[in-house]
Amino acid sequence: MNNDIFTGRLVRLSAEEPETYAENFSRWWQDSEYGRLLDMAPARLFSPKRTKEWLEKELEKDPPPVRMFGIRTLEGDNLIGFVDLSGMTPHGDAFVGIGVGEREYWGRGYGSEAMSLVLRFAFTELGLHRVSLMVFGYNLRAIRAYKKAGFKHEGRMREMIWRNNERTDALLMGVLGEEWLAQFGGAPEGK
Ligand SMILES: CC(C)(COP(=O)(O)OP(=O)(O)OC[C@H]1O[C@@H](n2cnc3c(N)ncnc32)[C@H](O)[C@@H]1OP(=O)(O)O)[C@@H](O)C(=O)NCCC(=O)NCCS
């Protein structure tokens, strides 16, 4: 029996107040590279007030359409990003989204561990069958992080993305609960 399923070696998944998410989301989106890695919509900016209003509405819904977690470092307890599960279907699938907004933490293992923690939650608490995601072909760091966390490449939407006057494919990736449990034995990658 796991004691604390929300804590890894580098990070823990946290619950944050809408104000805290809003202030940080708004600041992270100021970095247009972050937004353009994360989202298909044209780069955009959000004020903290509008972000808070949107989040409060989402979180009020019952059941909430998005299960949102903050990502906090164990060392220093800094909020560095978010990870969420959304679009849960009656077939046991959900989409995962993740963003490490504090770019000094990119490429240091924090994102893949947060992803592993949310997969553990998805498979061992929610009983989901699979978790899916979409990633842009130019986001090599994310693709590598997802493979480390157990995702497999499942599909490709050719030339789906237009950025910097170039067309890029969008990749579909997925992981099955039984595969993940066989690979990691119920413990997040690295733990
Ligand atoms: C994607 C994201 C969550 C990954 O988290 P992370 O903490 O940066 O990733 P990790 O350090 O756990 O893993 C990244 C891996 O990619 C490697 N990597 C880093 N930059 C790379 C690059 N340019 N090309 C290829 N691999 C790269 C790292 O070396 C590491 O692999 P390794 O452990 O085998 O050495 C985070 O970078 C992020 O949020 N970026 C901005 C927003 C974003 O892209 N969101 C995802 C949208 S789908």
The ligand as a Tripos MOL2 file, in Angstrom:
@<TRIPOS>MOLECULE
LIG
   48    50     1     0     0
SMALL
NO_CHARGES

@<TRIPOS>ATOM
      1 C1          7.1700   19.2640  -21.3380 C.3       1 LIG1
      2 C2          7.5950   19.3760  -19.8850 C.3       1 LIG1
      3 C3          6.4070   19.1130  -18.9760 C.3       1 LIG1
      4 C4          8.6560   18.3010  -19.6010 C.3       1 LIG1
      5 O1          9.0790   18.4290  -18.2800 O.3       1 LIG1
      6 P1         10.6540   18.5320  -17.9880 P.3       1 LIG1
      7 O2         10.8310   18.5870  -16.5340 O.co2     1 LIG1
      8 O3         11.2150   19.6730  -18.7660 O.co2     1 LIG1
      9 O4         11.1560   17.1690  -18.6250 O.3       1 LIG1
     10 P2         12.2010   16.1150  -18.0250 P.3       1 LIG1
     11 O5         13.4340   16.8140  -17.5970 O.co2     1 LIG1
     12 O6         11.4940   15.2850  -17.0440 O.co2     1 LIG1
     13 O7         12.4750   15.2350  -19.3170 O.3       1 LIG1
     14 C5         12.9310   15.8740  -20.4840 C.3       1 LIG1
     15 C6         13.8280   14.9570  -21.2730 C.3       1 LIG1
     16 O8         14.0460   15.5400  -22.5750 O.3       1 LIG1
     17 C7         15.4160   15.7840  -22.7470 C.3       1 LIG1
     18 N1         15.4980   17.0410  -23.4970 N.ar      1 LIG1
     19 C8         15.5740   18.2950  -23.0150 C.ar      1 LIG1
     20 N2         15.6100   19.1740  -24.0460 N.ar      1 LIG1
     21 C9         15.5400   18.4340  -25.1740 C.ar      1 LIG1
     22 C10        15.5390   18.7360  -26.5640 C.ar      1 LIG1
     23 N3         15.6020   20.0030  -26.9890 N.pl3     1 LIG1
     24 N4         15.4570   17.7090  -27.4520 N.ar      1 LIG1
     25 C11        15.3830   16.4270  -27.0250 C.ar      1 LIG1
     26 N5         15.3800   16.0740  -25.7150 N.ar      1 LIG1
     27 C12        15.4560   17.0740  -24.8130 C.ar      1 LIG1
     28 C13        16.0140   15.8580  -21.3680 C.3       1 LIG1
     29 O9         17.3960   15.5860  -21.4100 O.3       1 LIG1
     30 C14        15.1980   14.7700  -20.6680 C.3       1 LIG1
     31 O10        15.5980   13.4790  -21.0520 O.3       1 LIG1
     32 P3         16.6260   12.5890  -20.1920 P.3       1 LIG1
     33 O11        16.0920   12.5320  -18.8000 O.co2     1 LIG1
     34 O12        16.6450   11.2730  -20.8970 O.co2     1 LIG1
     35 O13        17.9570   13.3010  -20.2410 O.co2     1 LIG1
     36 C15         8.1900   20.7960  -19.5640 C.3       1 LIG1
     37 O14         9.4130   20.9460  -20.2420 O.3       1 LIG1
     38 C16         7.2450   21.9220  -19.9600 C.2       1 LIG1
     39 O15         6.2280   22.0820  -19.3410 O.2       1 LIG1
     40 N6          7.6090   22.6860  -21.0010 N.am      1 LIG1
     41 C17         6.8130   23.8560  -21.4120 C.3       1 LIG1
     42 C18         5.3540   23.5750  -21.7690 C.3       1 LIG1
     43 C19         5.1760   22.2790  -22.5310 C.2       1 LIG1
     44 O16         5.9110   21.9600  -23.4450 O.2       1 LIG1
     45 N7          4.1350   21.5290  -22.1280 N.am      1 LIG1
     46 C20         3.8020   20.2510  -22.7460 C.3       1 LIG1
     47 C21         2.8850   20.4270  -23.8980 C.3       1 LIG1
     48 S1          2.4290   18.8840  -24.6850 S.3       1 LIG1
@<TRIPOS>BOND
     1     1     2 1
     2     2     3 1
     3     2     4 1
     4     2    36 1
     5     4     5 1
     6     5     6 1
     7     6     7 2
     8     6     8 1
     9     6     9 1
    10     9    10 1
    11    10    11 2
    12    10    12 1
    13    10    13 1
    14    13    14 1
    15    14    15 1
    16    15    16 1
    17    15    30 1
    18    16    17 1
    19    17    18 1
    20    17    28 1
    21    18    19 ar
    22    18    27 ar
    23    19    20 ar
    24    20    21 ar
    25    21    22 ar
    26    21    27 ar
    27    22    23 1
    28    22    24 ar
    29    24    25 ar
    30    25    26 ar
    31    26    27 ar
    32    28    29 1
    33    28    30 1
    34    30    31 1
    35    31    32 1
    36    32    33 2
    37    32    34 1
    38    32    35 1
    39    36    37 1
    40    36    38 1
    41    38    39 2
    42    38    40 1
    43    40    41 1
    44    41    42 1
    45    42    43 1
    46    43    44 2
    47    43    45 1
    48    45    46 1
    49    46    47 1
    50    47    48 1
@<TRIPOS>SUBSTRUCTURE
     1 LIG1         1 GROUP 0 **** ****
